[in-house]
Amino acid sequence: MSAAPRTPWHGIMVATTLPLRPDLSVDHDAYAEHVAWLIANGCDGVVPNGSLGEYQTLTDEERARVVRTAVEAAGDGARVMPGVAAYGSAESRRWAEQAAEAGAGSVLLLPPNAYRADEAAVRAHYAEVARAGLPVVAYNNPIDTKVDLTPALLARLHADGSIVAVKEFSGDVRRAYEIAELAPGLDLLIGADDVLLELALAGAVGWIAGYPNALPSSCATLYRAAVAGDLETALPLYKALHCLLRWDSKTEFVQAIKLSMDLAGRPGGPTRPPRLALTGETEAAVRAATEKALADGHC
C-alpha cells in the first residue's frame, strides 16, 4: 500500500471506472474491491463519480452509495475525491456536502456545463460549492464543457479562495507555466493520461488518472519517475504505454479503459447507455495496444 499523499489531492488519484453487472446494476462489492486493489498497487487515492465512473447515468442513491463505498474501501477518506459535477450550482454543493458527510478529503468540480457560462457565473459556481467546506479541485475540460478555465480565470478562482488545484485536461501543456506564473500557490494536476510526462516535468503534483484502472503498477512507476525527473526510467515507459494512454483523451475512453481492464483481469465490464460496447477497428486497436502492454510486462 502506498503512503497517503501529502495533501488529499496530491499523487495518483485514479478516476475509477464503475463495475456493472450484466443487467447494468452497480456492483458495489466489486467496486470496493477495486478501490482497495488500486491503493494496494501503488495508487494514492480514487476519484469516484467522474465521467469515467459514468456518474451521469447514476441515480442519486447509486451516486451517494458509490462515494460511501469508496471512502470505506480506501480506509482513509483523505484518499477519496468525489466528482460533484451537476447542472446547477446548488446540486453540486449538495453533492459536495454529501462527500463531506461521507468523510471524503476533497472534491472535483467542473464549471457549469449546461451552457457557455461567463466568468462571473463560473466564479459564483465555484464559490457556492466551496461553501460546503471541502477543498475544491477545478476540472478544466473545455473540449466537453465549452467553458475554458484559462490560466487567468484559474488565478482569479484561486484568489477568491474557491479552489486549491486544477485538473488540466485542455491538452495544451504550455498552460502549466502560465498557471504557475499567475497562481503560484495553485496545484497543477495532470488531467489526461497522454500528457503525463509533459505536465509532470512542468511541475504537476498529482495525476487524476484513467489507465491505472487497468495497469496500476506500471503507471505508478511512470508517474513517480516523471515527477522525479528520472527520464531514463520515464521516457521509455511513456513511449511504450502511450498507444494506450491516448485512449483516455478519446470519446470512447470509458469503453476503452473498461476493455483494457477486462483483458488485464480486472472488473471492467459493460457501460450504461448511451455508451455502447466498442466494435470493429476501435475495439481491435484498444485490444492490440492492451495486449502488447501486457505481453511487454507493463501490468
C-alpha positions as CSV (number, residue, x, y, z in Angstrom):
1,M,0.0,0.0,0.0
2,S,1.3,3.5,-0.9
3,A,1.7,6.2,1.7
4,A,-1.2,8.7,1.9
5,P,-0.5,11.7,-0.3
6,R,0.8,14.8,1.5
7,T,-2.4,16.6,0.8
8,P,-5.7,14.9,-0.3
9,W,-5.4,15.9,-3.9
10,H,-1.7,15.0,-4.5
11,G,-0.3,11.9,-6.0
12,I,-2.0,9.3,-8.3
13,M,-5.8,9.8,-7.8
14,V,-7.5,7.2,-10.0
15,A,-10.7,8.3,-11.8
16,T,-12.3,5.0,-11.1
17,T,-14.5,3.0,-13.5
18,L,-17.6,1.6,-12.0
19,P,-18.2,-2.2,-12.3
20,L,-21.7,-3.0,-13.6
21,R,-23.4,-6.4,-13.6
22,P,-24.8,-7.9,-16.8
23,D,-28.2,-6.2,-16.0
24,L,-26.3,-2.9,-15.7
25,S,-26.9,-2.6,-12.0
26,V,-23.9,-1.3,-9.9
27,D,-21.7,-4.0,-8.4
28,H,-20.7,-2.2,-5.2
29,D,-18.8,-5.1,-3.8
30,A,-16.7,-5.3,-6.9
31,Y,-16.1,-1.6,-6.7
32,A,-15.0,-1.8,-3.1
33,E,-12.5,-4.5,-4.1
34,H,-11.2,-2.4,-7.0
35,V,-10.6,0.7,-4.8
36,A,-8.7,-1.4,-2.3
37,W,-6.7,-3.1,-5.1
38,L,-5.7,0.2,-6.6
39,I,-4.4,1.6,-3.4
40,A,-2.6,-1.7,-2.6
41,N,-0.9,-1.4,-6.1
42,G,0.7,2.0,-5.7
43,C,-2.1,4.5,-6.2
44,D,-2.7,7.2,-3.7
45,G,-6.4,7.5,-3.9
46,V,-9.5,7.5,-6.0
47,V,-11.9,9.8,-7.8
48,P,-15.4,8.3,-7.8
49,N,-18.3,9.7,-9.8
50,G,-16.2,11.3,-12.6
51,S,-17.0,10.8,-16.2
52,L,-15.1,7.6,-16.2
53,G,-17.4,6.4,-13.4
54,E,-20.4,7.2,-15.6
55,Y,-21.9,9.5,-13.0
56,Q,-24.3,11.0,-15.5
57,T,-26.2,7.6,-15.7
58,L,-26.5,7.0,-11.9
59,T,-29.5,7.6,-9.7
60,D,-29.0,9.8,-6.7
61,E,-29.0,6.8,-4.4
62,E,-26.4,5.0,-6.5
63,R,-24.2,8.0,-6.7
64,A,-24.2,8.6,-3.0
65,R,-23.5,5.0,-2.2
66,V,-20.5,5.0,-4.6
67,V,-18.9,7.7,-2.5
68,R,-19.6,5.9,0.8
69,T,-18.2,2.7,-0.7
70,A,-15.1,4.4,-1.9
71,V,-14.4,6.0,1.5
72,E,-14.9,2.7,3.3
73,A,-12.8,0.7,0.9
74,A,-10.0,3.3,0.8
75,G,-9.7,3.1,4.6
76,D,-8.9,6.8,4.7
77,G,-11.4,9.5,3.4
78,A,-8.5,11.8,2.5
79,R,-7.8,9.3,-0.3
80,V,-11.2,10.0,-1.9
81,M,-12.0,12.9,-4.2
82,P,-15.6,12.6,-5.5
83,G,-16.7,14.3,-8.6
84,V,-19.6,16.7,-7.8
85,A,-20.5,18.0,-11.3
86,A,-24.1,18.8,-11.8
87,Y,-26.2,21.1,-14.0
88,G,-26.9,23.5,-11.1
89,S,-24.6,25.0,-8.5
90,A,-27.0,24.1,-5.7
91,E,-26.9,20.5,-6.7
92,S,-23.1,20.5,-7.0
93,R,-23.0,22.0,-3.5
94,R,-25.3,19.2,-2.2
95,W,-23.0,16.6,-3.7
96,A,-20.0,18.3,-2.0
97,E,-21.9,18.2,1.3
98,Q,-22.7,14.6,0.8
99,A,-19.0,13.9,0.1
100,A,-18.0,15.8,3.3
101,E,-20.6,13.8,5.3
102,A,-19.1,10.6,3.9
103,G,-15.7,11.6,5.0
104,A,-14.0,12.4,1.7
105,G,-11.0,14.7,1.7
106,S,-11.7,16.9,-1.4
107,V,-14.0,17.2,-4.4
108,L,-13.6,17.6,-8.1
109,L,-15.7,20.2,-9.8
110,L,-16.4,21.0,-13.5
111,P,-17.6,24.6,-14.4
112,P,-21.2,25.0,-15.3
113,N,-21.7,22.8,-18.3
114,A,-25.3,23.2,-19.4
115,Y,-24.5,26.5,-21.2
116,R,-21.4,28.7,-22.0
117,A,-21.1,30.3,-18.6
118,D,-19.3,33.7,-18.4
119,E,-16.6,34.5,-15.9
120,A,-19.0,35.9,-13.3
121,A,-21.1,32.7,-13.4
122,V,-18.1,30.5,-13.2
123,R,-16.7,32.3,-10.2
124,A,-20.1,32.2,-8.4
125,H,-20.4,28.5,-9.2
126,Y,-17.1,27.6,-7.6
127,A,-17.6,29.9,-4.6
128,E,-21.0,28.3,-3.9
129,V,-19.6,24.7,-3.9
130,A,-16.6,25.8,-1.8
131,R,-19.0,26.8,0.9
132,A,-19.6,23.1,1.5
133,G,-16.2,23.2,3.3
134,L,-14.1,20.6,1.4
135,P,-11.1,21.7,-0.8
136,V,-12.3,22.0,-4.4
137,V,-10.2,20.9,-7.3
138,A,-11.3,22.6,-10.6
139,Y,-11.6,20.4,-13.7
140,N,-10.8,22.2,-16.9
141,N,-12.2,20.3,-19.8
142,P,-13.1,22.9,-22.5
143,I,-13.5,20.2,-25.1
144,D,-16.6,18.8,-23.5
145,T,-17.9,21.6,-21.3
146,K,-17.3,24.5,-23.8
147,V,-16.2,26.6,-20.8
148,D,-12.5,27.2,-20.7
149,L,-10.8,27.7,-17.3
150,T,-8.0,29.8,-18.7
151,P,-4.9,30.4,-16.6
152,A,-6.1,33.9,-15.8
153,L,-9.5,32.7,-14.7
154,L,-7.9,29.9,-12.6
155,A,-5.8,32.6,-10.9
156,R,-8.9,34.5,-10.0
157,L,-10.7,31.4,-8.7
158,H,-7.7,30.7,-6.5
159,A,-7.5,34.3,-5.3
160,D,-11.2,34.0,-4.5
161,G,-10.4,31.1,-2.2
162,S,-12.6,28.8,-4.2
163,I,-10.1,26.2,-5.5
164,V,-6.9,24.6,-4.3
165,A,-5.9,22.8,-7.6
166,V,-6.8,22.2,-11.2
167,K,-7.1,19.1,-13.2
168,E,-5.8,20.4,-16.5
169,F,-7.4,18.5,-19.5
170,S,-7.1,21.1,-22.2
171,G,-4.1,19.2,-23.8
172,D,-2.2,22.5,-24.0
173,V,0.9,21.8,-21.9
174,R,2.1,25.4,-22.3
175,R,-0.6,26.4,-19.8
176,A,1.3,24.8,-17.0
177,Y,3.9,27.5,-17.0
178,E,1.3,30.3,-17.2
179,I,-0.7,28.9,-14.4
180,A,2.5,28.7,-12.2
181,E,3.2,32.4,-13.1
182,L,-0.3,33.7,-12.4
183,A,-1.2,31.5,-9.4
184,P,2.0,30.1,-7.9
185,G,0.0,28.6,-5.0
186,L,-2.4,26.7,-7.2
187,D,-1.5,23.0,-7.5
188,L,-1.4,21.6,-11.1
189,L,-2.8,18.1,-11.6
190,I,-2.3,16.1,-14.7
191,G,-5.7,15.7,-16.3
192,A,-5.1,13.5,-19.3
193,D,-3.0,10.3,-19.4
194,D,-1.3,11.1,-22.7
195,V,0.3,14.4,-21.5
196,L,1.5,12.8,-18.2
197,L,5.2,13.2,-18.9
198,E,5.0,16.8,-20.2
199,L,2.9,18.1,-17.3
200,A,4.9,16.1,-14.7
201,L,8.1,17.8,-15.9
202,A,6.3,21.2,-15.8
203,G,5.6,20.8,-12.1
204,A,2.4,18.8,-11.6
205,V,2.0,17.4,-8.1
206,G,-0.8,14.9,-8.9
207,W,-2.4,12.9,-11.6
208,I,-6.1,12.3,-11.9
209,A,-5.6,9.1,-13.9
210,G,-7.5,6.7,-16.1
211,Y,-5.3,3.9,-17.2
212,P,-4.1,2.8,-13.7
213,N,-7.6,1.2,-13.5
214,A,-6.0,-1.5,-15.7
215,L,-2.3,-1.1,-15.2
216,P,-1.6,0.5,-11.8
217,S,1.9,-0.7,-11.1
218,S,3.4,0.4,-14.4
219,C,1.5,3.7,-14.3
220,A,2.7,4.3,-10.8
221,T,6.3,3.6,-11.9
222,L,5.9,6.0,-14.8
223,Y,4.3,8.8,-12.7
224,R,6.9,8.7,-9.9
225,A,9.8,8.6,-12.3
226,A,8.3,11.5,-14.3
227,V,7.7,13.8,-11.3
228,A,11.2,13.0,-10.1
229,G,12.7,14.0,-13.4
230,D,14.0,10.5,-14.0
231,L,13.8,10.4,-17.8
232,E,15.9,7.3,-18.0
233,T,13.1,5.4,-16.5
234,A,10.1,7.5,-17.5
235,L,10.7,8.1,-21.2
236,P,11.0,4.5,-22.5
237,L,7.9,3.5,-20.4
238,Y,5.9,6.5,-21.6
239,K,6.7,5.7,-25.2
240,A,5.7,2.0,-24.6
241,L,2.4,2.9,-23.0
242,H,1.4,6.0,-25.0
243,C,-0.6,4.0,-27.6
244,L,-2.8,3.0,-24.6
245,L,-2.7,6.3,-22.6
246,R,-4.0,8.3,-25.5
247,W,-7.3,6.5,-25.3
248,D,-8.0,8.5,-22.1
249,S,-8.5,11.5,-24.3
250,K,-10.8,10.0,-26.9
251,T,-14.6,10.0,-27.0
252,E,-14.6,6.2,-26.3
253,F,-12.4,6.5,-23.2
254,V,-14.8,4.7,-20.8
255,Q,-15.3,1.7,-23.0
256,A,-11.6,1.6,-23.9
257,I,-10.4,1.6,-20.3
258,K,-13.0,-1.0,-19.3
259,L,-11.9,-3.2,-22.2
260,S,-8.3,-2.9,-21.1
261,M,-9.4,-3.8,-17.6
262,D,-11.2,-6.9,-18.9
263,L,-8.0,-8.0,-20.7
264,A,-5.9,-7.4,-17.6
265,G,-8.3,-9.4,-15.5
266,R,-9.9,-6.5,-13.7
267,P,-13.7,-5.7,-13.3
268,G,-14.2,-3.7,-16.5
269,G,-17.4,-5.0,-17.9
270,P,-20.2,-3.1,-19.7
271,T,-21.2,0.5,-19.8
272,R,-24.6,2.1,-19.5
273,P,-26.3,3.6,-22.5
274,P,-25.9,5.8,-24.4
275,R,-22.4,4.4,-24.4
276,L,-22.2,1.1,-26.4
277,A,-19.5,-1.6,-26.5
278,L,-16.6,-1.0,-28.8
279,T,-16.7,-2.8,-32.1
280,G,-14.6,-3.1,-35.3
281,E,-11.4,-1.2,-35.8
282,T,-11.8,0.8,-32.5
283,E,-12.1,-2.4,-30.4
284,A,-9.2,-4.0,-32.3
285,A,-6.9,-1.0,-31.7
286,V,-7.6,-0.9,-27.9
287,R,-7.3,-4.7,-27.7
288,A,-4.0,-4.7,-29.6
289,A,-2.4,-1.9,-27.5
290,T,-3.5,-3.6,-24.3
291,E,-2.3,-7.0,-25.2
292,K,1.1,-5.5,-26.2
293,A,1.4,-3.7,-22.9
294,L,0.5,-6.9,-21.0
295,A,3.0,-9.0,-23.1
296,D,5.7,-6.5,-22.5
297,G,5.2,-6.8,-18.8
298,H,3.5,-3.4,-18.4
299,C,0.8,-4.6,-15.9
